[in-house]
């Protein structure tokens, strides 16, 4: 179990689709967010209760109970986790710089759409002007040819 930057050994006492009960020597306080790893499984959860050396967690995502239970224990689990590299489930933080970049991208898309609509409108206007000018001249030529 990882709370902040500290790792502690824990035992899973109970598991459900939305949470866990753990036994640990030093339980974190209620409301703490932590990460529990079992083999390749990473569970992000919040402490909803803590009594003596037990605590109850509410997980961020639904848990695959069968997969977590069937995961190998102890040294085998650490070997599997180490061979696959670090598992990181945190989402990319929404920093002001990232929000700024997304906003600029949206603005560019909207600007492109508006300019495209303006260009299409200008092209249709030019087509109507040319069409009316040519149709008037061609009508006069047609009348002149018909009368001769």
Buried (B, 14 or more C-beta within 10 A) or exposed (E): BEBEEEEBEBEBEEBEEEBBBBBBEEBBEEEBEBBBBBBBBBBBBBBEEBEEEBBBBEBBEEBEEEEBEEBEEEEEBEEEBEEEEEEEEEEEEEEEEEEEEEEEEEEEEEEEEEEEEEEEEEEEEEEEEEEEEEEEEEEEEEEEEEEE
